C-alpha cells in the first residue's frame, strides 16, 4: 500500500470531482464537509489566509481530501481546517470512516516532510465517533511529533423514530411532562400560535426577521450577529435555498414571529444551526417549543437524524438528544 499526498495548486480546489465522489462514499458525511460549505466559508473569511488543499491517494485511488488554511497567529504559522472554529460545527478531512486512519497517517507524513512552513497544526471540532482525532494522535506519536489532545465541546444528536407518539414515549417522564406542559400553555394562551416554514418567496424577509431577532436578544446572541456574520448567513441561506437544503422556521403568534430557527436538511438529516427568540416572550419558552415543533415536522417528513450541533445547552438533552464529544488535536513542529 502506497500513500501519496499532493497539494492542489491550480484551478479551483472546491471543484475537485473527487470531493463529491468521496462524500457519496462516506456514510458519515455531514453538511460541513460539502464543497458548498467550504467555498462559502472561504469566500467570506479567507482574507489574510492561505488555502492549502491536500489530496490523499492510496495506490492511485483518491481516499481523502484535507482542506486546510495557513495563517500567522501570535507570530506562529498555524494550520487549521478550512471552515474555522466558530462557524463550522464539525471539522476534519473529507473521507470515509474506514479510510480515516490512512488519511491521518498521510497527513502526518506530509506535515513532517513538507517545505510549507508551519509551527502548529490546530485541529478543532473533530467528532470522536469518526475516529480521526485518535488516528491523528496515534500517527503523530509514532512519528515523534509532540501533540496535545483535549475534549473541547460536545454536540448533541437525536435519532428520530417513525412517528411522534413513539418519540414522546422515548422521553423520560419528566421531560415528556415539561414538553407537553409548555406546548399546552402556548396553545391555551395563544390559540393562533403556529409553526411557519419559510419558502423561496419569503426568504428575504425571513432572513431579515431572523437577523433582527438575533440582534434584539440578550447576552452572547446579541453580539454574535455582526455585519460579517450576518453576511455569511445570507450567503449560506441563498446558496442552500437554491439546493433545497435550507430550513427557516418560525413560531408565530398573531402573525408575528416570536422564535426562529436556521437549519439545514440534507441526506435525511436536519442540522439545527442557529436559533433566536424574542426576549419579551421568554416566559412562554418559545425557542424550546419551536424546536420541538421542528423535531415533530422532521419526523413527519421521514427524516432519520436531528443534529442539534455544538453546544452544551440543556434543552437539547431535554428533547432526547445524546451527547457527541468533539476533540481538539494540536500537533507541534519540532517539539516546541
Beta strands, then each sheet from edge to edge (+ up, - down):
strand 1: 3-7
strand 2: 50-58
strand 3: 61-73
strand 4: 76-81
strand 5: 120-127
strand 6: 146-159
strand 7: 194-197
strand 8: 246-253
strand 9: 256-266
strand 10: 269-277
strand 11: 305-310
strand 12: 322-332
sheet 1: 1+ 2- 3+ 4- 5- 12+ 6- 11+ 10+ 9- 8+ 7-
end
